[in-house]
Amino acid sequence: MSVKGWTVIFKGPRFQAEMLQAILEANDIRAEVFGDTAYGVGINFTEARLLVPDEQAGHARRLIKEAEEAGAEAGDEGAEEAWPEDV
């Protein structure tokens, strides 16, 4: 899928594309999610694409990378606390 003036910055599960869209829009980046909207038992099994205007693509990619790194760090810190050894 290609749209003139827009860059695809993510392909994957729709729920993840929508979460990334929310992060970008909170940072004043226009973002659109395209893809199937078929859901099954509360889980989306379809691939979606997240697009941003060409001129905002670099900034959007940096924000997504920062969000992924912050999530990974938070997961690493909480992993030991979430599963105590004596349980």
C-alpha positions as CSV (number, residue, x, y, z in Angstrom):
1,M,0.0,0.0,0.0
2,S,1.4,3.3,-1.0
3,V,-0.2,6.7,-0.6
4,K,1.4,9.8,-2.2
5,G,2.7,12.1,0.6
6,W,2.5,9.4,3.3
7,T,5.1,7.0,4.7
8,V,4.3,3.6,6.2
9,I,6.1,3.4,9.5
10,F,4.6,0.3,11.0
11,K,3.1,-3.0,9.8
12,G,1.6,-5.4,12.2
13,P,-1.3,-6.1,14.6
14,R,-4.0,-3.5,14.4
15,F,-4.2,-3.0,18.2
16,Q,-0.5,-2.2,18.2
17,A,-0.9,0.2,15.3
18,E,-3.6,2.0,17.1
19,M,-1.5,2.3,20.3
20,L,1.3,3.8,18.3
21,Q,-1.1,6.1,16.6
22,A,-2.2,7.4,20.0
23,I,1.4,8.0,21.0
24,L,2.1,9.9,17.8
25,E,-1.0,12.0,18.0
26,A,-0.2,12.9,21.6
27,N,3.0,14.3,20.2
28,D,1.3,16.3,17.4
29,I,2.0,13.9,14.6
30,R,-0.9,13.1,12.3
31,A,-1.2,9.4,11.9
32,E,-3.7,7.1,10.1
33,V,-4.2,3.4,10.6
34,F,-5.3,1.4,7.6
35,G,-6.1,-2.3,7.5
36,D,-8.8,-4.9,8.1
37,T,-11.0,-4.3,11.0
38,A,-12.0,-7.9,11.5
39,Y,-11.7,-9.0,15.1
40,G,-12.3,-12.4,16.7
41,V,-13.0,-13.0,20.3
42,G,-11.6,-9.7,21.3
43,I,-8.3,-10.3,19.5
44,N,-7.4,-8.8,16.2
45,F,-5.7,-11.2,13.8
46,T,-5.3,-8.8,10.8
47,E,-2.3,-6.8,9.7
48,A,-2.6,-3.1,9.7
49,R,-0.4,-0.2,8.5
50,L,0.4,3.0,10.3
51,L,1.0,6.0,8.0
52,V,2.3,9.5,8.7
53,P,2.9,12.4,6.4
54,D,6.3,12.1,4.7
55,E,7.7,15.2,6.4
56,Q,6.9,13.7,9.9
57,A,8.2,10.2,9.3
58,G,11.6,10.7,10.8
59,H,10.2,12.2,14.0
60,A,7.5,9.5,14.2
61,R,10.1,6.8,13.9
62,R,12.2,8.3,16.7
63,L,9.2,8.5,19.0
64,I,8.3,4.9,18.3
65,K,11.8,3.8,19.0
66,E,11.8,5.8,22.3
67,A,8.5,4.2,23.3
68,E,9.7,0.7,22.6
69,E,12.9,1.3,24.6
70,A,11.0,2.7,27.5
71,G,8.6,-0.3,27.4
72,A,11.6,-2.8,27.3
73,E,13.2,-1.0,30.3
74,A,10.0,-1.1,32.3
75,G,9.6,-4.8,31.5
76,D,13.1,-5.6,32.6
77,E,12.8,-3.7,35.9
78,G,9.4,-5.3,36.8
79,A,10.3,-8.8,35.7
80,E,12.0,-9.8,39.0
81,E,9.4,-8.1,41.2
82,A,6.5,-9.7,39.4
83,W,7.6,-13.3,40.1
84,P,9.0,-13.7,43.6
85,E,11.2,-16.8,44.0
86,D,9.3,-18.1,47.1
87,V,5.9,-18.4,45.3
